Amino acid sequence: MATDLKLSDYRLLCFDVYGTLVDWETGLLNALKPLLAANDAAGKFSKEHLLTVYHELEAAQQAETPSLPYSELLARVYPKLAVRLDLVNPTAAESAEFGRSVGAWPAFPDTVDALRRLQRHYKLVVLSNVDRDSFAATNAGPLAGTPFDLVITAQDVGAYKPDLAGFAHMLQKAEAELGVPRDQVIQTAQSQFHDHHPAKKVGLKSSWIVRPGAVMGNRGEELYDWKFDTLGAMADALESEQQ
C-alpha cells in the first residue's frame, strides 16, 4: 500500500459487486446444492475444487458469449459443471433456476453499513458482470436498496470483465454524467482477475477488498494501491483520514 495516497483525495468508487459487496462464493455454493443433492454428492467435493472449476468454466463462457445476459450464461455453465464433476446433467428448468439465483446471493455483513458511510464522501458506481434484472434483484434485496449514482452491467457493455470495454464505458459515463475524471476514480473490488489487473491497464487506482478465504478471481501477482480485508475496514480508514 502506497503511504502517500489518501482515500479522501478521490471522489468516486467503482465497485465490483459479486465477490466484493455480495458473497458470490456462498451464493454459488448454495445454488449448487440441488445438483449435488440430486447426485448424492453433498460433501464429495471441497469448496476450493467446486469454485475453481466453476470459475474456469464461467470465464470461458464469458469469453465465448460476451453479449449473453449473465443469468442465461449461468444456465449454460451449470450443465458444463455437471459434466466436469461427472454428475448427471440437470434439466433445462433446473439450469434456468440456477441462473435466476443471483438476486438471492447474500451481501457480506459489513457491506450495507460501509456503503452508507462511504456515500457521505464518494459517488458510488457499479461495474458488474451481471445483467440488469439480476442486479436489480440484488439491489432491492441483499443490498437493501442502496442508491448507487450509476449502474453499469455487462449487459449494458456487451462484454464481461476483465475485458477493458467495461472500464472504458464506466470512465466515459463517470465523467459525462457525474463530472468525475479518471484520476478521481478508485476501482474497489475483491477479484484480481476481473478488476485489479485490468484497472491497472487503464491507469486506475484500486482498492483491494480481500475477503479472506476467497477462492475465485485470485492471481499470482497481486496489484493494488490500498488493501483491506473488508469494505467496512476501508470505510474506517477513510473516516480516520477525515478526523
C-alpha positions in Angstrom: 0.0 0.0 0.0 1.5 3.4 -1.0 1.7 5.5 2.1 1.5 8.8 0.2 -2.0 8.1 -1.2 -5.1 9.3 0.6 -8.5 7.8 0.1 -10.1 11.2 0.8 -8.4 12.7 -2.2 -10.7 10.7 -4.6 -14.3 11.3 -5.5 -15.7 8.1 -6.9 -15.6 4.4 -6.0 -16.3 2.0 -8.8 -17.4 -1.3 -7.3 -17.4 -4.9 -8.4 -20.5 -6.3 -6.7 -20.4 -10.1 -6.7 -17.4 -11.1 -4.6 -16.9 -7.6 -3.1 -20.3 -6.4 -1.8 -22.1 -9.7 -2.2 -20.8 -13.1 -1.1 -20.6 -14.6 -4.5 -18.9 -17.8 -3.4 -21.5 -18.6 -0.7 -24.3 -17.7 -3.1 -22.9 -20.0 -5.8 -22.3 -22.9 -3.3 -25.9 -22.6 -2.1 -27.2 -22.6 -5.6 -25.2 -25.7 -6.4 -26.7 -27.7 -3.5 -29.7 -29.1 -5.6 -27.3 -30.5 -8.2 -25.1 -32.1 -5.6 -28.0 -33.5 -3.6 -29.6 -35.0 -6.8 -26.4 -36.8 -7.4 -25.8 -37.9 -3.8 -22.6 -35.8 -3.9 -23.1 -33.4 -1.0 -19.7 -33.3 0.7 -18.0 -35.1 -2.1 -16.1 -32.0 -3.4 -14.2 -29.3 -1.5 -15.3 -25.7 -1.6 -12.0 -24.9 -3.4 -12.5 -27.6 -6.0 -16.1 -26.6 -6.8 -15.3 -22.9 -7.0 -12.1 -23.3 -9.0 -13.8 -25.5 -11.6 -16.8 -23.1 -11.7 -14.6 -20.0 -12.2 -12.8 -21.6 -15.1 -16.0 -22.6 -16.8 -17.6 -19.2 -16.2 -14.6 -17.2 -17.6 -14.5 -19.4 -20.7 -18.2 -19.0 -21.3 -18.0 -15.2 -20.8 -15.2 -15.1 -23.4 -17.2 -17.2 -25.8 -20.6 -15.4 -25.4 -19.8 -11.8 -24.2 -23.2 -10.5 -25.1 -25.2 -13.2 -23.3 -27.0 -11.9 -20.2 -25.5 -13.3 -17.0 -28.5 -15.3 -15.8 -28.6 -17.1 -19.2 -24.8 -17.5 -19.1 -25.1 -19.2 -15.7 -27.7 -21.5 -17.1 -25.2 -22.6 -19.8 -22.4 -23.1 -17.3 -24.5 -25.3 -14.9 -24.6 -28.4 -17.1 -21.0 -28.0 -18.1 -20.1 -28.0 -14.5 -22.1 -31.2 -14.0 -20.1 -32.8 -16.8 -16.8 -31.7 -15.3 -17.8 -33.1 -12.0 -19.1 -36.4 -13.5 -22.6 -35.7 -12.3 -25.9 -36.3 -14.1 -26.9 -33.3 -16.2 -29.5 -31.0 -14.8 -32.7 -30.3 -16.8 -33.2 -27.1 -18.7 -35.6 -25.9 -16.0 -33.0 -26.6 -13.2 -30.3 -24.8 -15.2 -32.6 -21.8 -15.6 -33.3 -21.8 -11.9 -29.6 -21.8 -11.2 -29.3 -18.8 -13.5 -32.0 -16.9 -11.6 -30.3 -17.5 -8.2 -28.1 -14.4 -8.4 -30.5 -12.0 -6.8 -30.7 -14.1 -3.6 -26.9 -14.3 -3.1 -26.2 -12.7 0.3 -24.4 -9.5 1.0 -21.4 -9.6 3.2 -22.3 -8.5 6.8 -20.4 -5.2 6.6 -21.5 -4.1 3.1 -24.6 -2.1 3.6 -23.3 -0.1 6.5 -20.0 0.5 4.8 -21.7 1.8 1.6 -23.8 4.2 3.6 -20.6 5.6 5.3 -18.6 5.8 2.0 -21.5 7.5 0.3 -21.0 10.5 2.5 -17.8 11.2 0.6 -17.9 9.4 -2.7 -20.1 8.9 -5.8 -20.8 5.2 -5.8 -20.8 3.4 -9.2 -21.4 -0.3 -10.1 -19.5 -2.1 -12.9 -20.7 -5.6 -12.6 -20.5 -8.8 -14.7 -24.3 -9.4 -14.4 -27.4 -8.4 -16.3 -29.8 -5.6 -15.3 -32.5 -7.8 -13.8 -30.1 -9.8 -11.6 -28.5 -6.6 -10.2 -31.9 -5.0 -9.7 -32.9 -8.1 -7.6 -29.7 -7.8 -5.6 -30.1 -4.1 -5.0 -33.7 -4.4 -3.9 -32.9 -7.4 -1.6 -29.4 -8.1 -0.1 -28.1 -4.6 -0.7 -31.2 -3.1 1.0 -32.0 -0.5 -1.7 -28.6 1.2 -1.6 -28.8 4.1 -4.0 -25.9 4.0 -6.5 -25.1 7.0 -8.6 -24.5 4.9 -11.7 -25.1 1.3 -12.5 -23.3 -0.4 -15.5 -23.7 -4.1 -16.2 -22.1 -6.5 -18.7 -25.5 -6.4 -20.5 -25.0 -2.6 -21.0 -21.4 -3.0 -22.2 -21.8 -6.2 -24.3 -18.6 -7.6 -22.7 -17.6 -9.2 -19.4 -14.6 -8.1 -17.2 -11.7 -8.4 -17.5 -12.4 -7.0 -21.0 -11.3 -3.4 -20.9 -14.5 -2.3 -22.7 -16.4 -2.1 -19.4 -13.8 0.1 -17.8 -13.8 2.5 -20.8 -17.6 2.6 -20.7 -17.6 3.3 -17.0 -15.0 6.1 -17.2 -16.8 7.8 -20.0 -20.1 7.7 -18.1 -18.5 8.9 -14.9 -17.1 12.0 -16.5 -20.1 12.8 -18.7 -22.9 12.1 -16.2 -21.2 12.6 -12.8 -18.4 15.1 -13.7 -15.7 12.8 -12.2 -12.5 12.3 -14.3 -10.4 9.2 -14.4 -7.8 10.4 -11.9 -10.5 10.7 -9.2 -11.8 7.1 -9.5 -10.8 4.1 -7.3 -11.7 0.7 -8.6 -12.9 -1.2 -5.5 -13.0 -4.9 -5.7 -12.1 -8.4 -4.5 -11.1 -10.0 -7.8 -7.6 -9.6 -9.0 -8.6 -11.3 -12.3 -11.7 -9.3 -13.1 -10.8 -5.9 -11.6 -7.4 -5.1 -10.3 -5.3 -6.3 -13.3 -7.5 -4.6 -15.9 -7.8 -1.5 -13.7 -4.0 -1.1 -13.8 -4.1 -1.5 -17.6 -6.4 1.6 -17.9 -4.5 3.6 -15.3 -6.9 3.4 -12.4 -6.0 3.3 -8.7 -7.5 0.3 -7.0 -8.5 -0.7 -3.5 -8.4 -4.5 -2.9 -11.1 -5.8 -0.7 -9.5 -9.1 0.1 -12.4 -11.0 1.6 -10.0 -13.5 3.3 -10.6 -17.1 2.2 -11.9 -16.1 -1.2 -11.1 -18.6 -4.0 -12.3 -17.2 -7.2 -10.6 -14.3 -9.0 -7.2 -14.7 -7.4 -4.0 -14.2 -9.4 -0.3 -14.9 -8.6 0.6 -11.3 -9.0 -1.4 -9.0 -6.6 -2.0 -5.5 -7.8 -3.5 -2.7 -5.7 -2.9 0.7 -4.2 -4.9 0.1 -0.9 -5.7 -3.3 0.7 -8.4 -4.0 3.2 -9.9 -7.3 4.4 -13.5 -5.8 4.3 -15.3 -2.8 2.9 -16.0 -1.8 6.5 -12.3 -1.5 7.1 -12.0 0.7 4.1 -14.7 3.0 5.4 -12.9 3.1 8.8 -9.7 4.1 7.0 -11.5 6.9 5.2 -13.1 8.2 8.4 -9.7 8.1 10.2 -8.2 10.3 7.4 -11.0 12.8 7.9 -10.7 13.2 11.6 
